[in-house]
Amino acid sequence: MIWTVYLSGEIHTDWREQIQAGAEAAGLPVEFTSPVTDHDASDAAGDMLGVPESSFWRDHQSSKVNAIRTKTLIESCDVAIIRFGDKYKQWNAAFDAGFCAALGTPYITLHGEDIVHPLKEVDASAMAWAQTPEQVVEILKYVITA
């Protein structure tokens, strides 16, 4: 069986590449999916629908177009990894975690100890909390090959 792993959250570091490289090195049968990680492309996802009158409506139409991808990929994944970074508030990642929880899709949170308190509800529904991409790979190795 090939596992589908959805990589959600923070887009400003190479955590996705670290997990992918670790899974490949371990020979894990996984396929990775993710939201659009190019910030400008994501912001412009709905621009083909016309120029809205305000930035609110541009964000609104682009978020709906992006949601087609996000919703479809989360619904079809076996497990999601949801990364909360140090620099920005990732409301989209929190939303993805809630969506996973509502669907019953297992997810692993990936974040530092310094934000345990603000993420307590998100972590409470997670199947695991990891602090490094290497820990995520170890969890995947156990779950997939045990």
GIZI-V625686 format. One record per residue. N is the residue number from 1. RES is the residue in one small letter. PHI is phi in degrees with one decimal (* if undefined). OMEGA is omega in degrees with one decimal (* if undefined). Layout:
BEGIN
N&RES&PHI&OMEGA  N&RES&PHI&OMEGA
END
This chain:
BEGIN
1&m&*&174.3  2&i&-97.8&179.5  3&w&-86.1&174.2  4&t&-103.9&-177.3  5&v&-117.0&179.3  6&y&-92.2&-178.0  7&l&-105.0&-174.1  8&s&-108.0&168.8  9&g&110.7&-170.4  10&e&-42.3&-175.2  11&i&-116.5&-171.6  12&h&-101.5&176.7  13&t&-130.2&-175.3  14&d&-96.7&-177.4  15&w&-58.9&179.0  16&r&-62.2&-179.5  17&e&-62.5&178.1  18&q&-63.6&178.6  19&i&-66.4&179.9  20&q&-61.9&179.5  21&a&-65.1&178.7  22&g&-64.1&178.6  23&a&-67.4&177.8  24&e&-65.2&179.2  25&a&-62.0&179.5  26&a&-84.2&-180.0  27&g&69.4&-178.4  28&l&-74.6&177.7  29&p&-81.5&-176.9  30&v&-129.9&172.1  31&e&-124.0&-178.2  32&f&-104.0&173.2  33&t&-130.3&-179.7  34&s&-162.7&171.7  35&p&-70.0&173.1  36&v&-66.0&-175.9  37&t&-102.8&173.8  38&d&-87.2&-172.8  39&h&-55.9&-178.7  40&d&-63.1&179.2  41&a&-64.7&178.2  42&s&-63.6&178.9  43&d&-63.2&-177.1  44&a&-98.3&-173.3  45&a&-56.9&-178.7  46&g&-102.0&-175.6  47&d&-61.4&179.6  48&m&-69.2&-179.6  49&l&-89.1&179.9  50&g&119.9&-177.6  51&v&-92.1&179.2  52&p&-71.1&-177.8  53&e&-75.6&-179.9  54&s&-147.9&179.0  55&s&-64.7&177.1  56&f&-57.8&-177.1  57&w&-71.6&174.2  58&r&-64.5&177.8  59&d&-60.0&-178.8  60&h&-61.6&-177.6  61&q&-69.6&177.9  62&s&-68.8&179.2  63&s&-64.6&178.6  64&k&-69.5&177.0  65&v&-65.1&176.7  66&n&-60.9&-178.2  67&a&-64.0&176.1  68&i&-58.6&179.6  69&r&-66.5&-175.9  70&t&-59.5&-178.6  71&k&-59.6&-178.4  72&t&-63.3&-177.3  73&l&-70.9&177.2  74&i&-66.9&-179.9  75&e&-62.2&-176.1  76&s&-101.3&-178.4  77&c&-85.4&175.4  78&d&-86.5&178.8  79&v&-155.2&177.0  80&a&-116.4&171.6  81&i&-109.9&-175.0  82&i&-120.1&-173.8  83&r&-97.1&172.0  84&f&-112.7&-177.1  85&g&-86.8&-176.1  86&d&-87.3&-165.0  87&k&-90.3&-173.0  88&y&-123.7&172.1  89&k&-79.9&-179.4  90&q&-101.0&179.5  91&w&-62.3&179.5  92&n&-62.8&178.6  93&a&-67.1&177.2  94&a&-62.8&177.1  95&f&-63.1&178.8  96&d&-60.5&178.1  97&a&-62.1&178.3  98&g&-63.3&177.9  99&f&-64.2&176.3  100&c&-58.9&-179.8  101&a&-59.8&-179.5  102&a&-65.0&179.9  103&l&-80.1&-173.0  104&g&81.0&178.1  105&t&-82.7&179.9  106&p&-64.2&175.9  107&y&-141.9&178.4  108&i&-117.3&174.4  109&t&-90.7&179.9  110&l&-131.3&180.0  111&h&-166.5&179.3  112&g&-76.2&-179.3  113&e&-65.4&-176.4  114&d&-66.9&178.6  115&i&-119.0&176.8  116&v&-60.2&-176.2  117&h&-61.8&-179.6  118&p&-66.2&-179.5  119&l&-104.0&-173.6  120&k&-57.8&178.3  121&e&-71.5&178.0  122&v&-64.1&179.4  123&d&-67.3&-178.9  124&a&-62.9&178.7  125&s&-93.0&179.5  126&a&-70.9&175.5  127&m&-81.8&177.9  128&a&-162.2&173.3  129&w&-120.9&177.4  130&a&-115.4&178.3  131&q&-106.0&-179.1  132&t&-138.5&174.3  133&p&-58.7&179.4  134&e&-62.7&177.1  135&q&-65.0&177.3  136&v&-60.8&179.4  137&v&-60.8&178.9  138&e&-63.2&177.1  139&i&-63.2&179.5  140&l&-60.5&177.9  141&k&-58.3&-179.6  142&y&-63.8&-175.4  143&v&-63.9&-173.8  144&i&-83.4&-172.7  145&t&-110.1&-177.3  146&a&-68.8&*
END
